Amino acid sequence: MSRSRLPNNRLNIFVDAAGAGRACVLRRRLLCPLQVRVGMFRVILAFLLAGSLSCRADAAFWSVELAYDGGSGAGDCSLALDHQGVPHITYTADGVLYHAVRTLTGWTAEPIQTVGYWGGLSSIAFDTANRPCAAFVDSTDSVTNYLCFARKGAAWSTERVADIGWWADHVSLAVSPTSQPCIAFCRTVGADVFVSLARRLGADQWSIENIAVVGSVTGPSVAFTDSGTAYVAFVDSDSGLLKIARNDGYGWTIVAVDGGSGQFAVSYPSLGISPSGNPVVAYFLSSESGSVLKLAVYTGSSWEKQTIAQFTVPVYFAHCAALVTPSGLPLVVYQDPSSSCLKAAWKIGPIWATEEIDSAPMSGGRPCIRYGGTDLYLCYFDGLEFNVKLARASVPLTVQQAKSFADGSPVEISWLVASAGSQDFANAVYVQSVDRTGGLKLRFTSAQPAVSRGDMLDVKGVITTIDGERTIVDPVVRVY
């Protein structure tokens, strides 16, 4: 008996007439050609959102650029940095999976494989030989979907990994410390849905491990520690629980981290590894009355859960990405359920400081963030224009870190508190960290910005020492 395949979990936009023209996101993609959908949605949303389509990128000095601007993107993208720190992105457009690389003159893209209009759902990573690898879904078969793996040598070569059944979702690729590609994914087998891990044993040879039975297909997330321990974060929709599976070579152990029937875990958690080697996971919980964005950090014996932001609207799938910088600074980027724009939340001292990266409506789908050198790179999908964007920012320093730099060093510090404003001293402002563990002086030789005591600031400039006082001269200042 042949199986009819349902569409997968792609981003779709419709106009909710009862909500006074509110732009919304659906979990299922409409069964119509992509080009027709793009044209129709643009006309409707241009009318509804006239005057609000600009991309603002001043938060924490983020710069935003288009990585793909063809207007027929399909809702997915994934980011990896090669060993030289160059950004690479995979995305799907017009039923084809592409690999794009950032060059000195812009973005250069090449096709990897035709995947069908319900395919793609990709994840990119680099192996230890600095070769780009991609895991993705091929939906060109009329009966089923296939999980595939591609790696680039002189050209892209593709392997079929597994039949994943009639319903597909985003997959997650990670390369182990021994350079073994591993893919976390969900698959349907009869009436059962499994979250599984595929390990590459050799050319066209894969082992498939079933980790758990889950209620429905959702995108899991996989990561490895330096010692080779594998972690997979996934949502069990039957119980509403966010779960973490761990395998250190002796089989899988699974723990429930958060959620339940009253406040259920939402699809697409994001898993990362902290500099200390412990996993962290960003995720949403939701109920009928609202939703909450959280970060869970493994302490070595238990999961410490922190609330990042709360929203008055419920969500049934949500996009976020987690990262901990080498200095231990947690960062979560997410699509705000209330405004549907892209935001970032930093853990600064005892508080989570939230900033807006891209104010364009429907921005921030499928965010993927990576750390390279001193910079952060973030790719995401623009659900209004159906494009893929790349955002870049320097990793904000603490005051103490900035003061440890030599004179003449460029520094960037976010979420400072003005302890003395421009009304208190001529040509100077004094700032300190939120937890009051360090302070410094901002000196202005020309125009002085209007800053009041208690204002929150972002500062970017060159640090030096004047009269024994660590000082940033003529910095770029953003007042929140």
C-alpha positions in Angstrom: 0.0 0.0 0.0 1.4 3.4 -0.9 1.6 6.1 1.7 0.4 9.6 1.2 2.9 12.1 2.5 1.9 15.1 4.6 3.7 18.4 4.2 6.5 19.1 6.6 6.9 21.8 9.2 7.8 24.8 7.1 7.1 28.5 7.8 4.0 29.9 6.2 2.2 33.2 6.5 -1.5 34.0 6.3 -3.6 36.9 7.2 -5.9 36.5 10.2 -8.9 38.6 9.4 -10.3 38.2 12.9 -7.1 39.6 14.3 -7.3 42.9 12.5 -4.8 42.0 9.8 -2.3 40.3 12.1 0.5 38.5 10.3 0.8 34.9 11.6 2.9 31.9 11.1 1.6 28.4 10.4 3.3 25.1 11.2 2.3 23.5 7.9 3.1 24.7 4.5 0.2 25.4 2.1 -0.2 22.9 -0.7 0.4 25.4 -3.5 3.5 26.2 -5.6 6.1 28.4 -3.9 6.2 31.1 -6.5 2.4 31.7 -6.3 2.6 31.8 -2.5 5.4 34.3 -2.6 3.6 36.7 -4.9 0.3 36.5 -3.1 1.8 37.0 0.4 4.0 39.9 -0.7 1.0 41.8 -2.0 -1.1 41.2 1.1 1.7 41.9 3.6 3.0 45.0 1.8 -0.4 46.5 2.2 -0.7 45.5 5.9 2.8 46.4 6.9 3.6 49.4 4.8 6.3 51.5 6.3 7.5 48.8 8.7 9.7 46.6 6.5 13.1 48.1 7.2 15.8 46.0 8.7 17.2 47.6 11.8 20.6 46.3 12.9 21.9 48.8 15.6 21.4 46.5 18.6 24.8 45.6 20.1 26.3 46.8 16.8 24.9 43.9 14.7 25.3 44.3 11.0 22.8 42.4 8.7 23.2 41.4 5.1 21.4 39.3 2.6 23.0 35.9 2.0 20.2 34.9 -0.4 17.8 37.4 -1.9 16.0 35.4 -4.6 12.7 35.7 -2.8 11.8 31.9 -3.1 13.5 30.6 0.0 11.6 27.7 1.7 12.0 28.5 5.4 15.2 26.7 6.3 18.9 27.7 6.7 21.9 26.5 8.6 25.3 28.1 9.3 28.8 26.8 9.9 32.2 28.4 10.0 35.2 26.8 8.2 38.6 26.5 9.9 39.5 30.0 8.6 36.3 31.4 10.2 34.5 32.0 6.8 30.7 31.6 7.0 29.0 28.9 5.0 25.2 28.5 4.8 22.9 25.9 3.4 19.3 26.8 2.4 16.5 25.6 0.1 15.0 27.6 -2.7 12.7 26.4 -5.6 13.1 22.8 -4.5 16.9 22.8 -4.6 19.4 22.7 -1.7 22.2 25.2 -2.0 25.5 25.8 -0.4 26.6 29.5 -0.1 29.9 30.8 1.0 30.8 34.4 2.0 33.6 35.8 -0.2 35.3 39.2 -0.3 32.9 40.3 -3.0 29.7 38.8 -1.6 28.0 35.5 -1.5 28.7 32.6 -4.0 26.1 29.8 -4.1 26.1 26.4 -5.7 23.5 23.7 -5.9 24.0 20.5 -3.9 20.9 18.5 -4.9 17.3 18.8 -6.0 15.3 18.0 -2.9 11.7 18.9 -3.8 9.5 21.6 -2.5 9.0 19.8 0.9 12.7 18.9 1.2 15.8 20.5 2.4 15.4 21.1 6.2 19.2 21.1 6.3 22.1 21.3 8.7 25.7 22.1 7.8 29.0 21.3 9.6 32.7 20.9 8.8 34.7 17.8 9.4 38.2 17.8 10.8 39.6 17.9 7.3 37.8 21.3 6.8 35.3 19.8 4.3 31.7 21.1 4.3 29.1 18.4 5.1 25.4 18.7 4.9 22.5 16.6 6.2 19.1 17.2 4.6 15.8 15.6 3.5 15.1 14.5 0.0 11.4 14.7 -0.7 11.4 14.0 -4.5 10.1 10.5 -4.1 6.3 10.4 -4.4 5.9 7.8 -1.6 8.4 8.6 1.2 11.2 11.0 2.4 14.9 10.2 2.6 17.5 11.4 5.0 20.7 12.3 3.0 24.2 13.3 3.7 26.5 15.2 1.3 30.2 16.1 1.6 32.3 18.3 -0.7 35.6 17.2 -2.1 36.3 18.2 -5.6 32.5 18.2 -6.0 29.6 17.4 -3.8 28.9 13.7 -3.3 25.6 12.5 -1.8 24.7 9.4 0.2 21.2 8.2 1.1 21.2 7.5 4.9 17.7 6.3 5.7 14.0 6.1 4.7 12.4 8.5 7.3 8.8 7.9 6.2 5.9 10.1 5.2 6.5 13.1 7.5 9.9 14.9 7.7 11.2 17.8 9.7 14.5 19.6 10.3 17.6 17.5 11.0 20.7 18.3 13.0 24.3 17.4 11.9 27.3 17.3 14.2 30.8 15.9 13.6 32.3 14.0 16.5 35.8 14.7 17.8 36.9 11.6 15.8 35.5 13.2 12.6 32.4 10.9 12.4 29.4 12.7 11.0 26.3 12.1 13.1 22.7 13.2 12.3 19.8 13.5 14.7 16.4 13.2 13.0 12.9 12.0 13.4 11.3 9.3 11.3 8.0 7.5 11.1 7.8 3.7 11.1 4.2 2.5 10.7 2.3 4.2 13.5 5.4 5.0 15.5 7.6 8.1 15.5 11.2 7.8 16.6 13.9 10.3 17.4 17.1 8.6 16.1 20.8 9.2 15.5 22.6 8.1 12.4 26.4 7.5 12.6 28.5 7.3 9.4 30.7 4.1 9.4 32.1 4.6 5.9 31.1 5.4 2.4 27.4 4.7 2.1 27.5 2.9 5.4 25.4 4.2 8.4 24.3 2.8 11.7 20.8 4.0 12.9 20.1 4.1 16.7 16.6 4.7 17.9 16.8 6.9 21.0 13.1 7.3 22.0 9.5 7.0 20.8 7.9 10.5 20.6 4.4 11.6 19.8 5.1 13.5 16.6 8.0 14.5 14.3 9.9 17.6 15.5 13.4 18.8 14.9 15.9 17.5 17.4 19.3 19.0 18.1 22.6 17.2 18.6 26.0 18.2 20.0 29.3 16.6 21.1 31.6 17.4 24.0 35.4 17.4 23.4 35.5 14.0 25.0 33.1 12.6 22.5 29.9 12.4 24.6 26.8 12.8 22.5 23.8 14.8 23.6 20.5 15.0 21.8 17.7 17.5 22.8 14.2 16.7 21.6 10.5 17.3 22.5 8.2 14.4 23.3 4.8 15.8 22.3 2.9 12.9 24.0 4.1 14.1 27.4 4.9 17.7 26.6 8.4 17.2 28.0 11.7 18.5 26.8 14.1 15.6 27.1 17.9 15.2 26.8 19.5 12.0 25.7 23.1 11.3 26.6 25.5 8.7 25.2 29.1 8.4 26.4 29.7 5.1 24.7 27.6 2.9 27.0 24.2 3.4 25.6 21.6 6.2 25.8 20.3 7.6 29.1 17.3 10.0 28.9 16.2 12.7 31.4 13.2 15.0 31.3 14.4 18.6 31.8 11.2 20.7 31.7 7.6 20.9 30.5 4.5 18.8 31.0 0.8 18.8 30.2 0.1 22.1 31.9 3.0 24.0 30.2 4.3 21.9 27.3 7.7 22.1 25.6 7.6 23.5 22.1 9.3 22.1 19.0 12.8 23.0 18.0 15.0 23.2 21.1 18.6 24.3 20.5 21.5 22.5 22.1 25.0 23.8 22.7 28.1 22.9 24.7 29.6 25.4 27.1 33.4 26.1 27.5 33.3 23.9 30.6 32.0 21.0 28.5 28.5 20.9 29.9 25.4 21.0 27.6 23.0 24.0 27.5 19.6 24.0 25.8 17.3 26.9 24.8 13.6 26.2 24.4 10.1 27.5 24.7 7.3 26.4 27.0 3.8 27.3 26.2 0.2 27.1 27.6 -3.1 28.5 26.6 -2.4 31.7 28.4 1.1 32.5 27.2 4.7 31.2 26.6 8.1 31.5 28.1 11.7 31.3 26.7 14.1 29.4 28.9 17.7 28.2 29.1 18.7 25.0 30.9 22.3 24.6 31.9 23.7 21.3 33.1 25.8 21.7 36.2 27.3 18.2 36.2 24.6 16.7 38.4 21.4 18.6 37.6 19.7 21.0 35.2 19.6 24.7 36.2 16.7 26.4 34.5 16.6 30.1 33.9 13.7 32.2 32.5 14.8 34.6 29.7 11.6 36.2 28.6 7.8 35.8 29.0 5.1 36.4 26.4 1.3 36.8 26.6 0.7 34.7 23.5 1.0 30.9 23.3 3.2 29.3 20.7 3.0 25.8 19.2 6.4 25.8 17.5 9.1 28.4 18.0 12.6 29.1 16.8 15.7 29.8 19.0 19.4 29.2 19.1 21.8 28.9 22.1 25.5 29.6 22.4 27.9 30.2 25.3 31.0 32.3 24.3 34.5 31.2 25.3 34.3 33.7 28.2 31.2 31.9 29.5 28.7 34.5 28.4 25.3 32.8 27.5 23.5 34.1 24.4 20.1 33.0 23.1 18.6 34.4 19.8 15.0 33.9 19.1 11.9 34.9 17.1 9.8 36.9 19.5 6.3 35.3 19.6 4.6 38.7 20.2 6.3 40.8 17.5 7.6 38.0 15.2 11.0 39.9 14.9 14.5 38.6 15.7 15.9 39.3 19.2 18.9 38.3 21.3 19.2 37.9 25.0 22.5 38.1 26.9 23.1 36.9 30.4 24.8 40.0 31.9 25.6 39.4 35.5 22.3 38.4 37.2 20.0 39.6 34.5 19.0 38.6 31.0 19.3 41.7 28.7 17.2 41.6 25.6 17.9 43.5 22.4 16.4 43.6 18.9 18.6 42.4 16.0 16.1 42.7 13.1 12.8 44.6 13.4 11.4 43.4 10.1 8.2 41.4 10.6 8.5 37.7 10.3 12.3 37.7 10.6 14.2 35.2 12.7 13.0 31.9 11.4 15.4 28.9 11.9 18.2 31.0 13.6 21.6 29.4 13.7 24.5 31.1 15.6 28.2 30.4 15.6 31.3 31.9 17.3 34.4 32.7 15.3 37.4 34.4 16.7 36.1 37.6 18.3 32.8 37.7 16.3 29.4 36.1 16.4 27.7 35.0 13.1 24.0 34.4 12.9 21.9 33.2 9.9 18.2 33.2 9.8 15.2 33.1 7.5 13.2 36.2 6.6 9.6 35.0 6.4 8.3 38.2 4.8 10.7 38.4 1.9 11.5 34.6 1.8 15.2 35.4 2.0 18.2 34.2 4.1 20.1 36.8 6.1 23.5 36.8 7.9 24.0 39.0 11.0 27.4 39.7 12.5 28.5 41.3 15.8 31.5 41.4 18.0 31.3 39.5 21.2 30.6 42.0 23.9 33.2 42.2 26.7 32.7 42.7 30.4 34.1 45.9 31.8 36.9 44.0 33.5 37.8 42.2 30.2 37.9 45.6 28.4 40.1 47.1 31.0 42.6 44.3 30.7 43.3 45.2 27.1 46.3 47.2 26.1 46.0 50.9 25.2 44.9 51.3 21.6 42.8 48.1 21.6 39.3 48.2 20.1 36.6 47.1 22.6 32.8 46.7 22.6 30.8 46.5 25.8 27.0 45.9 26.0 24.6 46.7 28.8 26.5 49.2 30.8 24.8 51.5 33.4 25.6 55.2 33.4 26.7 56.1 37.0 27.3 59.7 36.0 25.7 61.3 33.0 26.5 64.1 30.6 24.8 66.6 32.9 27.3 65.7 35.7 30.6 66.2 33.9 31.6 68.3 30.9 32.8 66.0 28.0 32.6 62.8 30.1 30.3 60.0 31.2 31.1 57.4 33.8 29.7 53.8 33.3 29.8 50.6 35.3 28.7 47.0 34.8 25.2 45.9 35.9 26.6 44.0 38.8 28.9 47.0 39.8 32.1 44.9 39.6 33.9 47.4 37.3 33.6 50.9 35.8 35.4 53.2 33.3 35.2 56.6 31.8 33.9 57.7 28.4 35.6 60.9 27.2 34.3 63.1 24.4 36.4 65.6 22.5 33.6 67.0 20.4 29.8 66.3 20.5 28.7 64.6 23.7 25.6 62.3 23.6 22.8 62.9 26.0 23.2 60.4 28.7 21.4 60.4 32.1 22.4 58.5 35.3 20.8 55.1 35.2 20.7 54.8 31.4 21.6 51.5 29.8 24.3 51.8 27.1 26.2 49.9 24.5 29.7 51.3 23.9 32.2 50.7 21.1 35.6 52.3 20.7 39.3 52.2 21.6 40.4 51.9 25.2 43.4 53.8 26.5 44.7 55.3 29.8 44.5 59.0 30.7 45.8 60.3 34.0 45.8 56.7 35.3 42.1 56.2 34.4 41.0 53.6 31.9 39.1 55.5 29.3 37.4 55.1 25.9 37.8 58.2 23.8 34.9 59.3 21.5 33.1 56.0 21.6 30.1 55.1 19.6 27.3 55.0 22.2 23.8 53.5 21.9 21.4 54.5 24.7 18.5 52.0 25.3 
